[in-house]
Amino acid sequence: MSNYHPGVTGFEREISGPDDEWRMDRYCPACGQDTRFDMASYGSSFWGTCVTCDFYVEGDLTEWDGD
């Protein structure tokens, strides 16, 4: 028995949270320079936010080169 709505498993990233979280330096196109990003991943997806300007980036880890 679950308190979730039908079709919701509880394993969705919005419910269970990210698999991993880290900080990294990467180029921010909004700032025009290398800056720190707060990053997270779930399954094969990643997302992050520039700590300077809140620029948001997301993608697929299988296609990401780490920069």
Secondary structure as UniProt FT lines:
FT   TURN            6..7
FT   HELIX           13..16
FT   STRAND          20..28
FT   TURN            29..32
FT   STRAND          33..42
FT   TURN            43..44
FT   STRAND          45..50
FT   TURN            51..53
FT   STRAND          56..60
FT   HELIX           61..63
//
